[in-house]
Amino acid sequence: MAFSFLAPDRAVARPGFSRWLVPPAALAVHLSIGQVYAFSVFKIPLTRLIGITHSAPGDWTQPQVAWIFSFAIGVLGLSAALFGPWLEREGPRKAMAYASALFALGFFISSFGVHLHQLWLVYFGYGIIGGIGLGLGYSAPVATLIRWFPDRPGLATGMAIMGFGGGAMIGSPLGVKLMAFFRTSTNVGVEKTFLVMGAFYLCFMAFGAVLVRVPRPGWKPEGWEPKTTASGMVTTHGVAVGPAFRTPQFWLLWIVLCMNTTAGIGILEQASPMIQDLFGITAIAAGGFVGVLSLFNMAGRFFWSAVSDYIGRKPTFMILLGLAVIGYSILPYTSAAHMNSIGLFVLTAGIMLSIYGAGFSTAPAYLKDLFGTYNIAAIYGRLLTAWSVAGILGPVLVNYMRESQLKHGVDRASAYQLVLHIMVGLLVVGFLCNLLIRAVPEKYWLKSEAPAAAGGH
Amino acid sequence: MNEEKKSSLLAIALAWLIVCIPAAWGVYNTVLNAMKLFH
């Protein structure tokens, strides 16, 4: 009987329900699952489960532990793509409830894996089970907000996806403080930390699932009238996920997101060593630089996406990618060997990271413009595979190119130059793809928009 | 018959408060960390 609460029709908003209750529901989920980007705080402790103060024989290695995060992000993209149609059918409440259960279960299984010192259990728990929770929890709130804010879709997606950026800011200090609390002379404290974090996120995400509602059929914001004729890129018709997947528009936007994300990850991956190599600052100060980048990343998700409501999605991406091309080009020349301006370096890198974040938050509103809201969750789920690809492409490109440069005798500071120039090339590809995006032709439109279940209408 | 019952402002404020408190704590910690760059 308790599961009937999750039924799609139970999540339909009653008349008078304020749409301003939906962003907190979305934020509760995104602030939780954004923890995945703070998983690195467990990296060292997980390699010292036996040795406690150092890695002992039999302890897991850093490359082995790094796969936990990779599994989680890879499964995120796959599950968002695979479960998109299910999400449309069952609605966001069930998806968010399942996401909270799976994400928490991932922590609990991982805690058990740490207890038994079985790495495969941590891969399975956090990486696979938690990863499925991530995928469900990522797309459901975004698609729901787009439906509640048809007048300001950029603002709506910016709010939710800013939460995902902010999630790492909560997850990182929470993980560090809990491990310090549970640490003893014979235990690094990860096992209990995973249990507490799982319980905390279960409650926080469940709050979002209880609060979330979908608008009833025919609902629209007060005083807002939908356009009856298509203007520019904005469609007045829905496109189903199957036909949308076959349009050049979908794949062009997929490339735009993939290129922008690859370039952003390129900086994120190397942020701390890069500033140390270019300016010779300490590792502690470099940690502060990573903090500055996190703030820009989070702010960019909201700022640029909200701006896109006023100037349009295509012009926004033109500005973003154009700025990124300039920024990545000048970044290596701010180093001590050239301009010697750490202030300019930090500012430029910060703006680049705000652009990285903006790509995530503006893309779903772009999808809404192109394909309408009919199957937005399913279409968005498939677009997220661009993130999975970038998650592999970015680090591989950066690490491989940099290692190759160093092997050829290039000094550490100069080795970044080629890497950043490659990123410029990728961004130019993204810029050109964005230029090629046109409105979706009529042949792809739904002939009649029969109401899809709770999620899709 | 009008059965429309508006969501209360208190409920909306409370919902925002529940998510803003941990978010603000996270941002505060990040700002503290970011300050190390300028020391």
HADDOCK unambig.tbl for C-alpha pairs under 7 A between the chains (distance, minus, plus):
assign (segid A and resid 15 and name CA) (segid B and resid 4 and name CA) 5.17 0.50 0.50
assign (segid A and resid 15 and name CA) (segid B and resid 5 and name CA) 6.77 0.50 0.50
assign (segid A and resid 16 and name CA) (segid B and resid 4 and name CA) 5.27 0.50 0.50
assign (segid A and resid 16 and name CA) (segid B and resid 5 and name CA) 5.15 0.50 0.50
assign (segid A and resid 16 and name CA) (segid B and resid 6 and name CA) 4.23 0.50 0.50
assign (segid A and resid 16 and name CA) (segid B and resid 7 and name CA) 6.28 0.50 0.50
assign (segid A and resid 17 and name CA) (segid B and resid 6 and name CA) 5.82 0.50 0.50
assign (segid A and resid 17 and name CA) (segid B and resid 7 and name CA) 5.23 0.50 0.50
assign (segid A and resid 18 and name CA) (segid B and resid 6 and name CA) 6.97 0.50 0.50
assign (segid A and resid 18 and name CA) (segid B and resid 7 and name CA) 5.52 0.50 0.50
assign (segid A and resid 20 and name CA) (segid B and resid 12 and name CA) 6.77 0.50 0.50
assign (segid A and resid 21 and name CA) (segid B and resid 12 and name CA) 5.63 0.50 0.50
assign (segid A and resid 21 and name CA) (segid B and resid 15 and name CA) 6.78 0.50 0.50
assign (segid A and resid 24 and name CA) (segid B and resid 15 and name CA) 5.97 0.50 0.50
assign (segid A and resid 24 and name CA) (segid B and resid 16 and name CA) 5.47 0.50 0.50
assign (segid A and resid 24 and name CA) (segid B and resid 19 and name CA) 6.16 0.50 0.50
assign (segid A and resid 27 and name CA) (segid B and resid 19 and name CA) 6.65 0.50 0.50
assign (segid A and resid 28 and name CA) (segid B and resid 19 and name CA) 5.90 0.50 0.50
assign (segid A and resid 166 and name CA) (segid B and resid 23 and name CA) 6.54 0.50 0.50
assign (segid A and resid 169 and name CA) (segid B and resid 26 and name CA) 4.54 0.50 0.50
assign (segid A and resid 169 and name CA) (segid B and resid 27 and name CA) 6.14 0.50 0.50
assign (segid A and resid 169 and name CA) (segid B and resid 30 and name CA) 6.23 0.50 0.50
assign (segid A and resid 170 and name CA) (segid B and resid 22 and name CA) 6.73 0.50 0.50
assign (segid A and resid 170 and name CA) (segid B and resid 23 and name CA) 6.59 0.50 0.50
assign (segid A and resid 170 and name CA) (segid B and resid 26 and name CA) 4.26 0.50 0.50
assign (segid A and resid 173 and name CA) (segid B and resid 29 and name CA) 6.97 0.50 0.50
assign (segid A and resid 284 and name CA) (segid B and resid 36 and name CA) 6.74 0.50 0.50
assign (segid A and resid 285 and name CA) (segid B and resid 36 and name CA) 5.09 0.50 0.50
assign (segid A and resid 285 and name CA) (segid B and resid 37 and name CA) 4.22 0.50 0.50
assign (segid A and resid 286 and name CA) (segid B and resid 37 and name CA) 6.47 0.50 0.50
assign (segid A and resid 288 and name CA) (segid B and resid 33 and name CA) 5.01 0.50 0.50
assign (segid A and resid 288 and name CA) (segid B and resid 34 and name CA) 3.80 0.50 0.50
assign (segid A and resid 288 and name CA) (segid B and resid 35 and name CA) 6.08 0.50 0.50
assign (segid A and resid 288 and name CA) (segid B and resid 36 and name CA) 4.86 0.50 0.50
assign (segid A and resid 288 and name CA) (segid B and resid 37 and name CA) 4.63 0.50 0.50
assign (segid A and resid 289 and name CA) (segid B and resid 34 and name CA) 5.95 0.50 0.50
assign (segid A and resid 289 and name CA) (segid B and resid 37 and name CA) 5.75 0.50 0.50
assign (segid A and resid 291 and name CA) (segid B and resid 30 and name CA) 5.48 0.50 0.50
assign (segid A and resid 291 and name CA) (segid B and resid 31 and name CA) 6.84 0.50 0.50
assign (segid A and resid 291 and name CA) (segid B and resid 33 and name CA) 5.84 0.50 0.50
assign (segid A and resid 291 and name CA) (segid B and resid 34 and name CA) 4.60 0.50 0.50
assign (segid A and resid 292 and name CA) (segid B and resid 34 and name CA) 5.17 0.50 0.50
